[in-house]
Every structure is written in C-alpha cells, then in structure tokens.
C-alpha cells in the first residue's frame, strides 16, 4: 500500500544523498529515520537543492519533499526526482 503522505512528519536525522530513488528505498530510509536529500525543480523552473524526502505513496510513485529552510512541502513523482537528481531508470547512480 504505502505510506500516507498527509501523515508524514519531517525527520531530523543524518541525511542520505547517495541512494537509488525507488518506493522501497524511500520507505526504508524513512522507517530507519535516514532522510534522503534531493534537488527539486521549483515552479520558476530553477533546480534547487536542500529538499528532503519525507514520504512516499508507493502505489502512485509520488513523494513528498520538504525544504526545511523555506518550510515548503511539495509532492513530486519519483520519475521527476530521478531526472532532477541524475538518477534515471537506465542510470541509477
């Protein structure tokens, strides 16, 4: 089923930056309180770092990301996150 995005709270632990972005890896990182730091495309089109994955809906492949400094939440697909972070289906690293 997956984790309900609306119930996710931000995690305050060491942030992972080198992890393959899959529903399973995101769920595992959250369960183990090891948030994943990612880059996200803002509505302006600018790619911005400093976002943390705080939840995942494994059925839809939509992740909730949070920018701590700006206190902004955004829901984005794993496909988009992989593109913005240089981790595509054919090149996960």
C-alpha positions as CSV (number, residue, x, y, z in Angstrom):
1,X,0.0,0.0,0.0
2,X,2.5,2.7,1.0
3,X,2.8,5.5,3.5
4,X,0.0,8.1,3.6
5,X,1.7,11.4,2.6
6,X,-0.6,13.5,4.8
7,X,0.6,11.7,8.0
8,X,4.3,12.2,7.4
9,X,6.3,14.3,9.8
10,X,9.7,15.7,9.0
11,X,12.7,13.7,10.2
12,X,15.6,15.2,12.0
13,X,18.4,12.7,11.4
14,X,21.5,12.4,9.1
15,X,20.5,13.0,5.5
16,X,21.3,10.4,2.8
17,X,22.4,11.8,-0.5
18,X,23.5,8.7,-2.4
19,X,20.6,6.3,-2.6
20,X,18.5,4.9,-5.5
21,X,15.1,6.5,-5.6
22,X,12.6,3.7,-5.5
23,X,9.4,3.4,-3.4
24,X,11.1,0.6,-1.4
25,X,14.4,2.6,-0.7
26,X,12.4,5.7,0.3
27,X,10.1,3.7,2.6
28,X,13.2,2.0,4.1
29,X,15.1,5.3,4.6
30,X,12.0,6.9,6.3
31,X,11.5,3.8,8.5
32,X,15.1,3.9,9.6
33,X,15.0,7.7,10.1
34,X,17.6,8.4,7.4
35,X,16.0,11.2,5.2
36,X,17.1,11.4,1.6
37,X,18.2,14.8,0.4
38,X,17.2,15.7,-3.2
39,X,17.1,18.5,-5.7
40,X,13.7,19.7,-6.8
41,X,12.5,21.9,-9.7
42,X,10.7,24.9,-8.4
43,X,7.7,26.4,-10.2
44,X,10.1,29.0,-11.6
45,X,12.0,26.2,-13.4
46,X,15.1,26.5,-11.2
47,X,16.5,23.3,-9.9
48,X,17.2,23.7,-6.2
49,X,19.0,21.5,-3.6
50,X,18.3,21.3,0.1
51,X,15.0,19.3,-0.1
52,X,14.3,16.2,1.9
53,X,12.0,13.3,1.0
54,X,9.6,12.9,3.9
55,X,7.0,10.5,2.5
56,X,6.1,8.2,-0.4
57,X,2.9,6.8,-1.9
58,X,4.3,3.6,-3.4
59,X,1.1,3.0,-5.4
60,X,1.3,6.3,-7.3
61,X,5.1,6.8,-7.1
62,X,4.6,10.3,-5.7
63,X,7.0,11.5,-3.0
64,X,6.5,14.4,-0.6
65,X,9.6,16.6,-0.3
66,X,10.3,19.3,2.2
67,X,12.5,22.3,2.2
68,X,13.4,22.9,5.8
69,X,14.8,26.5,5.4
70,X,11.7,27.7,3.5
71,X,9.2,25.4,5.3
72,X,7.7,24.4,1.9
73,X,6.2,21.0,1.1
74,X,5.8,19.7,-2.5
75,X,4.5,16.4,-3.9
76,X,6.6,15.2,-6.9
77,X,6.9,11.9,-8.8
78,X,9.9,9.7,-8.3
79,X,10.4,9.9,-12.1
80,X,10.9,13.6,-11.8
81,X,13.1,13.3,-8.8
82,X,15.3,10.8,-10.6
83,X,15.6,13.2,-13.6
84,X,16.5,16.2,-11.4
85,X,19.0,14.3,-9.4
86,X,20.7,12.5,-12.3
87,X,19.3,9.1,-11.3
88,X,17.3,7.7,-14.3
89,X,15.9,4.2,-14.8
90,X,18.9,3.3,-17.0
91,X,21.5,5.1,-14.9
92,X,20.6,4.8,-11.2
93,X,23.9,6.2,-10.0
